[in-house]
Amino acid sequence: MLSGKLKLTAAVAAMVMAPMGLTACGGVGGGSDAGGKVCDGVEAGSVDPTALKGVTVTVGSKDFDEQLNLGALTIDMMCAAGATVKDHTNIKGTTQTRDALLRGDIDVYWGYTGTGWVDFLKKQPIQDAAKQYDAVKKLDLQKNGVVWGPRAPFNNTYAFAVTNEFAKKHGINSDADMAKYLNANKGASVCVESEYANRPDGYPGFKKKYGIDGGKQKVLGTGVVYTQLDKGNCDFGEVFTTDGRIEALGLHVLTDDKSYHPLYNGAPVVMKDNKNGAAILAVLKPLAAKLTTSVLQELNTEKSAQGEDPSKIAEDYLKKEGFLK
């Protein structure tokens, strides 16, 4: 966590406003289908350069910052493994991205265990990362032919945050502290984005779980929550735990004492009938093992708060970790 707040320029502040939620193709680098051009300059380090030789891999992603970064990382890993790569990242919407995989329009993208289990399979959250992953992996394969690859450690779930100053002044470190404060200060503001305000596993259920009967709810756009929280216009704000704006704005994420929010661990997904699926997932396995919540937050900060291009973010990270030369 940065000590103090970054001085954001107007241009960067605009980037900070861009949505980054859990919820037509145009790529990280323009949505290119130009095969080898996507892989220009990529040289394998620890990646086996023959693992996908002669294979064409179409990489997809959703359209928010974290997914653009994951898509760019996947493109470079596929290139390093010798594949001809098509960039179909930046697909608008969670369902649309999933449908692109089911249709065979893309070969791989990064899904989230909570999304797969709760949204697509319509099941209740399992508050254990390994059990949640095992459950979605088994049932999604059985029902839809979707193969979940190696689970990464990062968890991009919902959380509430306050400014560091507010946390220190009022001794707020957990959701239980938040509930106590709201019940004692009925006019305190809680800012949430529209989807979380209405979904059953969102704020209505959160209030019930924590016994909250105070506070005034404000519904804002996803990116707006972060900036309004930072400006002091919200006492509490709903955030995503790997969002780069948390670090950039010096926000303090509260502990979910009662494990209310679902787990959203990331994992690459492919279709069972993709003959190259196992090889694709094998290439991504060592990368997945390194993607912790703190690593994703750092990479997302580079995109969300600093305006860096996902292709550059991916290249720098993969070279640092030895996947590329």
PyMOL commands that set and color helices and strands:
alter all, ss='L'
color gray80, all
select helices_A, chain A and resi 10-16+35-39+65-80+94-103+113-120+129-144+164-170+175-184+194-198+203-210+222-230+244-248+277-290+293-304+310-320
alter helices_A, ss='H'
color red, helices_A
select strands_A, chain A and resi 56-60+84-88+109-112+146-148+158-163+189-193+216-220+236-240+251-253+266-271
alter strands_A, ss='S'
color yellow, strands_A
deselect
rebuild
show_as cartoon
